[in-house]
Every structure is written in C-alpha cells, then in structure tokens.
Amino acid sequence: MTNKLKITVCAMLVLMLLSGCAAPQSSMKAKTEESYNYAYDTAAAEEPAYEPAMTTAESESAAGGFDAGEADPNYGNHKIITTYTFEMRTDEFDAHFKQLQDKAVQLGGYIQSSSVSGTKPVTYSDYGRTANLTFRIPTAKAKEFVDFTQGTGEITYSNCDTDDITLNYFDTETRLGVLRDQLDRLKEILKTTSKMEDLVELEKAISETTLEIEQYTTQLRRYDDLVDYTTVHVNINENRLTKGPAAKESIGERMSTGIAESFAAVGVFLENALVGIVCAIPVLLMVAALAAVIVLIVKLIKKGKAKNAVKREAKAQERRERMEKLSAKKEENTEEKSNEKSDNE
C-alpha cells in the first residue's frame, strides 16, 4: 500500500511540474497524460470556436477608424487587450481636461495617471500647458469614450494597438483546471493514509499545487482586468496664445516697443552694475591691500636675495685675491731659491 501511494504521489508531482514548466503553446502538443488531454479537450469543447486575431491595421479598418467594438467587446470571444493613444491641441485646455475626466467617471472608468506641465499663457505668443492622461475605460464603453475624445479638441495623432492573448488565456485556464483536479485528488489521498512519511510528501505536494493555483489565478485576473478595461492615453497640448495686447499692435509699434524695452533693459543693467560695484568697494579695498602686502613681501624677498648675492660675490672676490697673492708669493720664493742656488755654485 505504501509503495503504491508513493508511486501515485510521484506521478502526480511529475504531472504538476510538466504542466507548470512547459511553454504555453508547446504544452498542448507535448502533454500525453490522459487527464491533462481530457481536461483540455473538455475546456476547448465548452468554449466557442474562435478565429485568429486581426492585426491592428485590420481591426482599425474593419471598425471604420478606432471602433472599440459594439455588441461583443471581446471580438467574438477573443481575449483582446486594446490600447489607444491620442494627441490633441486645444484653445480650451481647462474645459477639455475636465470633460475627459468627467466622461471617464461617467462611463464607469477611472484615471490611472495624470500630469500637467507648463503655465497658462497670458500674453501674445506664450507657450501653453501640456497634460498627459491615462484612462482605464470598461471595454464595453470604450467606443463611446474614444468617439468623445475624437470630438474634443483638434486630434493631431491617433493610434490603436491590440494584443490577442486568447491562446495564453485559455491555456492558463486549462492548467488551472488540471491543478484544481490534482489538488482534489491529493486531498482525497491524504484522507486515506496515516503514515508520517506519506503525510509529509502529500502536504508538500498540496502546498506546491496550491501555490501554482494562486499564481495562475492571479494571472487570469490580470488578463481579465486588461481585457475588460481598455487603456486610453491622451496628451493635451495647449495652443500658443494668439490673442492679447500685442496682437492688436502693428509691426512698427511692436518694433518700437521692443527697442524701448531693450534700452530700458540696458539702463536697468547699468544701474545694477553700478550698485554692484559700490557694494563691492569694501571687498575691492581688502583685495587691493592684500595685493599691496603681497607685492611688498615679494620686493623684500628679491631685495634680500640681491644683497645675499652681492655678499657672496664680495667673498668670492676676496678669496680670488688671496689666492693670487699666495701664488705671487710662492713664485717669489721659488725665484729667490733659484738665485741663491746659482750664487752658491
């Protein structure tokens, strides 16, 4: 009985590892275990047949632009992750910003992220603000939100990306069903054994199977969230201001105003420079005094070096004179000795 139990547990562990480690598409071909094939065939038979997903361009063309689907948000039981991207420019930044937010909430969606940069234009030719918004809209209401967005402001760029996760979704769903059946069988076996070794092995197998079930369940929930809620990115750019006081002036008036402003700016610069110089006088005096002290020290050092050089030259001259005197005296002595020797002979 113990050997049979061990063999059963080992076989189920091998099945669990194979189902958890194989790739999504190759697993359906490589699995030969009857229980896995039966579960997969059953799940596939219950689900309606589906065709391969259309590409992004085909889906846009079939929908007449960016159509998020009408009756069936999943495109005929396909699991499609859809992402829209829009860029627009507008003169009514605040109004369109609020309208998009309100529309998302009205349709049951929410704002995933929102950021605004820049400042509101005040005078002629001022640059405006930029807003980056990311919405999550229920897929069934995505078409309405996309149509509303396209009617807001001037659209300068639009894009739709789709990702067909049908095979991954149903494969994950099938694996989850196999693991749940396996967990039920392990629990049934656990009730029929009383040996400690078998209990330990069974508890370990149950724990690993439960962990895999949780992982696949989380993955399915993530898929469901991405499929059930469409992501819409909207970038709103506020137009530069073309109305204001400067817009009513002629070119000559604007040029004279600009020249006057330039002269005024030069005057302000000179005033600021004068104030800066006056304020810097104490510092300049300190710097001048320090420079004078440094120059004086350098001169004293040079003067001392010159005096030392003169002294060294004088001493060298005295040594040369003494040497000359000694040489002359030595020559005289040599001559006297020569003369004395000559006289003696």
C-alpha positions, 0 to 999 in steps of 0.5 A: 500500500505504501509503495503504491501511494508513493508511486501515485504521489510521484506521478502526480508531482511529475504531472504538476511540474510538466504542466507548470514548466512547459511553454504555453503553446508547446504544452498542448502538443507535448502533454500525453497524460490522459487527464491533462488531454481530457481536461483540455479537450473538455475546456476547448469543447465548452468554449466557442470556436474562435478565429485568429486575431486581426492585426491592428491595421485590420481591426482599425479598418474593419471598425471604420477608424478606432471602433472599440467594438459594439455588441461583443467587446471581446471580438467574438470571444477573443481575449483582446487587450486594446490600447489607444493613444491620442494627441490633441491641441486645444484653445480650451485646455481647462474645459477639455481636461475636465470633460475627459475626466468627467466622461471617464467617471461617467462611463464607469472608468477611472484615471490611472495617471495624470500630469500637467506641465507648463503655465497658462499663457497670458500674453501674445505668443506664450507657450501653453500647458501640456497634460498627459492622461491615462484612462482605464475605460470598461471595454464595453464603453470604450467606443463611446469614450474614444468617439468623445475624445475624437470630438474634443479638441483638434486630434493631431495623432491617433493610434490603436494597438491590440494584443490577442492573448486568447491562446495564453488565456485559455491555456492558463485556464486549462492548467488551472483546471488540471491543478484544481483536479490534482489538488482534489485528488491529493486531498482525497489521498491524504484522507486515506493514509496515516503514515508520517512519511506519506503525510509529509510528501502529500502536504508538500505536494498540496502546498506546491499545487496550491501555490501554482493555483494562486499564481495562475489565478492571479494571472487570469485576473490580470488578463481579465482586468486588461481585457475588460478595461481598455487603456486610453492615453491622451496628451493635451497640448495647449495652443500658443496664445494668439490673442492679447495686447500685442496682437492688436499692435502693428509691426512698427509699434511692436518694433518700437516697443521692443527697442524701448524695452531693450534700452530700458533693459540696458539702463536697468543693467547699468544701474545694477552694475553700478550698485554692484560695484559700490557694494563691492568697494569694501571687498575691492579695498581688502583685495587691493591691500592684500595685493599691496602686502603681497607685492611688498613681501615679494620686493623684500624677498628679491631685495634680500636675495640681491644683497645675499648675492652681492655678499657672496660675490664680495667673498668670492672676490676676496678669496680670488685675491688671496689666492693670487697673492699666495701664488705671487708669493710662492713664485717669489720664493721659488725665484729667490731659491733659484738665485741663491742656488746659482750664487752658491755654485 
